[in-house]
Amino acid sequence: MSMQTTVGDTATSPRPWQHLAVLRERARGRFKPTLLTRIERYGIRRDLTVPRDMLPTRVPIALRPMTHADVDILFPDDATALSPKDRQEVVWRRMFIDKAGIANGIVGVDERNGRLCAALWRFWHSDNALVRRIGGFPHLNPEDILIEGHYAPRPYRGVGVMPVVTEMVAREAAAAGLRYMHGFVGTRNRPSLKSARRIGFEPHLLHTRRFRLFGLLVDDRFDVFPDEDPRRRWEL
């Protein structure tokens, strides 16, 4: 699969998700109850020149570009049958699609039955204009790939799907000559930090997003950790 494959219905323009839940969540994310609110995330990085074994999974997976039909299946308009947590996940992905579109999205397909088992987005140096519009990510260098928006439907959680999908993307990126794979995880999201460490990621920088004047002003800061910073070597 080509690193920048697109198909006819994967235009970068997002679909018009005009749902009350999305609008409400967007407003909640924008407007803050205090003059200054701070959110922190670790920017994690993996050196793609260091080979790693493929992790085991019970699901044979193939990757392909995301389509609008995939979006309708993974993040349905009517999510009332889902749990509250999963409904929130759908809202967050719709908000992301509003900004990012789907041209950079890929899906994992269970080769046994053709069902969708995973989704994520990839961005390269050539996507820096789009990355700036999305917000919350640093400038990508020519040797970089950024992955974001990991998602697995409930039947495919806990069976090792996302680590394998990430490894498949990493190998593809390494074969294309890229050096570093980047991602972001909340500093308090210990389960995700543990999972990232197991597949070769290390904390590389601290992303601080500040919402000032009740969220009317937003700015991002990216501070790369010095080599001796203990946060680079957090324990599992």
N, C-alpha and C positions, 0 to 999 in steps of 0.2 A: 504493500500500500504506500503510495506516495506521501511524503511528509506534509504536502499542502494540497491534497486532493480535495476538490469540491465537486458537487453534482448539481444538476439543474435547479433543485429546490432548496439549495443551501445558501441563499443570498444572505449577505451580511446584514440587511435590514431586518430588524426584529418584527415578529408578528405583533399586532396590536392587542396585547392582553389588557382588556378593559374590565377588569374584575375588581369588585370592591375590596376583597382581601388583599390584592396586590397594592391598590392605592392606599389602603390603611397602613399596610406594613411599610410602604415607602415613606409615608408621612411620619410614622413612628421612628423610622431610621434617620430621618432628616432633622426633626425637631426634638430637642433635648430639654429636660426640665430644669437644667442649671446653666449658668453662664459659661461654664467650661466642663466638658466631658472628654475623657481620654480613653481610647481603646488601644490595646497593645496586642501585637501578633509576632510570632517568630517567623522570619523568612528562613526557610530551610533549603538546603542545597545538597545535591548529590553529584559527585564527580563521575561522569559517564565513562572515563577512561579506566575506572576500576571495575573489572568484571565481577558479576555476582551470579549465583545459581538461581535458576527459575524456581520460585516457591511452589509448593504443591497446592493443587486445588482439585475438587471433585467435578469441576465443570470445564469441558473443552470449549475454548473461547476463540472466536474470530473477531477482528476489529474491522469496522468500516465507517465511512463518513456518516454523520447524523443527518437525518431528514426531518421535515416537518411532521411526517406521519409518526416518526419515533417520538417526537416531543409530545404529540397527542396521547401516545400510549404511556410514556413515562410520567408526564406531568399533566394529567387530564384536567379539562375544564371543570368537570364535576368530580371533586375529590371527597365528597361527603362520606363515601364508604371507607375512607382511610382513617387511621388513628389521628388524633390531634397533632402529634409530633410529625407524622408523615404529611399531613396537610400543610404544616408549616414549611416542610422541606419543599413541597411543590410550589408554594408561594415564593420562597427564596429563589428557586431555579427560574421561575417565570420572571422575576425581577432581573436576574442575571441575563436571561435571554433578551429582555427589553434593551439592555445595553450592548451585549456582546454579539447577538445574533447566533446563528448556528453553523456558519461556514467553518469555524474552527473546532466544532464539536465532533466527537467520535462516539460510537457506541460499541459495546461488547455484545456479541450474540452467542447464545448457548448453541453450539453446533449439534447438539442432540435433538433439539426441538425447534430451533429458530427463534426462540424467545429472547427479548432484550434482557441482559443481565447487568449492564453497567453503562455509565456515561461519564465523560469528562471533556474538558476543553483544553486545547493546546495553543500556545502563542509563541511566535518567534520574533526575532529582531525586526523583520519586515512588518510586524503588526504593532509597532510602537505607537502609532497614531491611535489605533483602536484601544490599546492598553491604556493610553492617557484618558480617552473618553470614558472607559469603564471606571477608572479611578481606583486608588488603593494599591497600585503596584508600581515598582520602580522601572526605570528604563532598562530594556533588554539589550545586551550586547550581541554581536553576530554569533558568538559561541553558545548562546543561552537558549533554553526552552523553558517556558512557564506552563505548569499544569494547574488547573483550577476547576471547581465545580464537580468534584467526584460525587457520584451517586450510584447506588445499587438498589433495585427494587427489593422489597422485604424478603421474598423467597430466596434471594441470592446473597443475603447477608450472613456473615459468619462461616462462609465456606471458602474463603480465600480468593474471591473474585477480584476485588480492587487491587490487592498487591500484585496479582499476576498481570492485570491490565496495565498497571503502572510500569511493571518490568518490561512488558512488550513495547510500550511507548519509549521507555529508556533505551532499549536495544535498537529500536528504529532510529532514534535521535543520534545515538552513538555511531551507527552505520552511516548517517548523513554527515558525520564530521563535527557534531556539536560536542561541547565539553561539559556543560553544567545544566542540570535540571533543577528548577526552582519551584517551590510551593510555599504556602502560608498556612500556619496553624495558630490558633489562639494560645497565648502563653499558659493558660490554665486548663487547656484541653489535653490532659495527660494521656488518655487512651490513644488519641490521634498522634501525639508525640511519640509514644511507644511504638505504634505501628510504623510511623515514618522512619524511626531509628532502625527498625528491623529490615527495612528495604533500602538502607544505605544513605538516608538523609541525615544531615547534621545541622543544628542551628547556625545560621550564617549572619543574620542581621536582626535588628529589632525594628519593626514597623510601628510607629506611633501615629494614630489618627486623632486629631483634636477637633472637637466641635465647640466653637465659641459663639457667644451671644445666642444661646438656646438653639444652636445648630445652624444658624444662618451663615456662619463662616466655617469652612472645613479646610484643614491643611494636613498634609502627610509628611512624615519624616522617616527616613530610612538610615539607620546607624549600623554600619558593618562592625561586627565584633572584632576586637583585636585578637591575635592568635592566642594570647594567654588568657583571654576572658573565660572564666569557668562555665559560662552558659553554653559554650561550644561543646562541652563535655558533660551535659546533664545525664544523670543516671536513669536507667529504665525503672 
